[in-house]
């Protein structure tokens, strides 16, 4: 039966600095590198044989993918990179310190931008130093200037349907090394979560979430491999899925 491994990237420099990162191409910290390696070691210890991997076009996810595959002894696995697995685009908040942003706009407004399902932050200005229109990674793509979790899901879904789901339906074990919000989008799709339910999902860094699926890609079981660094998978019991694989 197919298995899906969801792996959020390790700590990045802007995670450490408490800044809104989004699509900015920030690298892993030394701790983030070790987190990614630990994720790969957990995959190896679980005996998971990965057929192919998918990641975003952002360095922190790519390096997490590569470090984890290497630690799992599977660096030869083919990796497909696509911008539709990028982190949520934080629009005009990109690059800002989170505490300073709360002081400027008010904690309530920032909480709405960060935690609501369908209310995006203000647009990113075309003149911003973080504008991505000229980045060759996105040549030919219609790019957002801000995103909510809903619109993040809207652009993850076509890639899921065109690339990831067919790999799983062929019986493969698939690794998706991506970001907190693109992974939450996949979890919402798989478990058919409501808008309020998905907002309660927190994805820990570099802790592999292994989901066993049936032939129709309905989840049968799910667990984090490092149980000491995560609560039991939220809301799965309410959706008829055992907490332990």
N, C-alpha and C positions, 0 to 999 in steps of 0.2 A: 504494500500500500504506500502511496506517496506520503512524504514528510516535508514540511516546510519549517525551515529554521530562520527566525527573525532575529537579527542582531543589530542593535543600535550602536553607532560608533562610540569609541572611547572618548574620554574627556578631551575637549579642544581648548586652545588657548583662550578663546572668548567665553567658553563655559567657565573657565577659571576666573576670568575678569568680570563675569556677570553682565555680559553685553548681549544684545539681540544680534544673532549671527545670521540666520536665514541662509541666503545664497552666497554670502561672502566666503571665499575659499580659505578658511582658517585651518591650520594644521593641528595634529594631535600634540598634547603635552607628553612628557616622558611617562607620566602616570597613565595617560590615555593609551599609549603604546603597550604598556604592561597589561592594561585591561583587555585590549584586543587579543594579546597573546594568551591571556587566561581564558578568554572565550573560546579560542581555538583548542586549547588543552582540554577544556570541558567537552567539546565536540568529539575530540579523539577518544577521551575516556568513555564516552557514551557509545562508541563504536559506530558512529554515523558516517556513512560513505556518501559524500556529496557528488552529484552528477554535474551540476552547473551552478554558477553563482551570478547574482545580479546586484548591482550597486549604482549609486548616483554618479554624477560627474564632479563631485566635490572631494577634495583630497582627504579629508578626515574619514569619509566613508570608504573611499578606495583603499586607503592604507589599513583601515580596520579589517576590510575584507582580505587583503593580501596577508596581513600579519596573522589573522585567524586561520586562514587556509594553510599557511606555512607551519604554524604551531600544531595544526591537526594532521600534518604530514600529507597534505593534499594540495600543494601549491600548483600542481599541474591542471587543476580543475579550470575549465574555461569560464571567463568572467565577462559579462555583458554590462556595459555602463550606459545609463540613460538619464537625462536630466529630469525626466518625470518622476524619478525616485528621490529628487532633491528634497531638502528640508522645506518646510513652509516658508514662503516669501513674506518677510515681515514689513515690507513697504517702507514707509517713512520712519519706522522705528529702527531700521537696520543700522547697526553700529553703535547705537545709543546704550549707555549704562542703564540697567534696569531700575536701579534705585533712584538715579537722577531723573529718569523719565517719569516715575511715579510722583516725585516731588513737583515736577513741572506740570503734568496733566491731571494729577490726582490719582490715588490708588484705585478708586472705583472705575475710572475710565480705562486705566491700563489693564485692570482685571478683565474688563469686557473685551478689550482687544486680544488679550492673551488666551482667555478661557471660554469665550462664547463659541458656539459652533459656526455661526454664519456672519459674524460682524468682523470685517477686516480692519486693520490699522489704516491710517491715511496712505495714499499712494506715495511711492518713491519717485522723487523728482527726476526727470531725464537729465538734469544737470548734476545730480548727486555723484560723488566720487564712487559710489557703489552701484551705479547704473550698469546693467549687464548687456545692453543691446549690442555693444561692439565686441563682446566676448565670443570668440569663434566656436566655443562649445555649444552655442545656441543659434548658430547660423541656420536660417530658414524656419526657425520656430517662432510661434506667436507667444510672446512672453508676458506673464502677468507683471503688474507694477505693485501689487499687494495680494495677499491671500488670507482667507479664513481657513479653518479646518475643512469646511465644506468644499471650497474651491480647490484645496489641496487634493481631496478625495476625487474631485472631478477630473484632475489631470493624471492621477495615479491609475484610475480605473481603466482607461484605454490600454495602458502598458501592461497592466495585470492581465487583461483579456487577450492581448495579442502575443505576449511573450511568456509571462510567468505561469499562468493557468495551463497553457498547452504543455509546458514542461512537466508540471505536476500530474496532468492527466495521462502522461506517458508512463507514470510510475516512478519518476525521478525523486530523489531527495534534493531539495533546492535550498540554497542559502540566499537570503536577501539581507545584505549589509547596507543599512540606510540610516534614517534619522528618526527622531522621536515622532514627528508628525506624519511622515510618509508611512511609517510602520503602524501608527494608530489608524491611518486610513485603511490599511490592509486588514487590520484586526476588525474594524467596523464592517468591512465587506464580508469577511469570512463568517463572523458570528452574528451578522445581521443586527447589530446593536443600534439602539435608539440614540438620538442626539444627546440626551442627558447622560446615557450610559457611557458613551465614548469619552465624554469630558472627564470621567472619573478614572480613565486608564492612564497610568504612569508607566513609561517604558524605561527600565533601568539601563545604564550604559553597559554595553558589551557582556550582557548576561543572556546567553542564547535561549530563546523561547522556541521550544520544539512542539509543533502541532502535527498530530497524526490525522490524516484525511482519508475519507472513503473515495471511491472512484468518481463521485460527483463533486468532490472537493468540499464535502460537509465535514466539519471538524468532529473527530471522535474522542480525542484526548489532547491535553496540552499541559506543559510544565516548563518552568525555568530550570536550567541545569544547575545553577548556583542558587539553591533554595535559601541559603543564608542571606542573600542580598536582594530578596524580593518577597513580597507577600504572595500568597497563592494567586493564580491568574484571576483577576477580577471578573465578576459577572458570569463566568463560564458555567457555574453550577446552575444559575438561573436559566441558562439556555440549554440545559440538559447535557452538558459536557463534563465528564469527571475531571477533577483537578489534577490527577496523576496519570501519566501515560503508563 
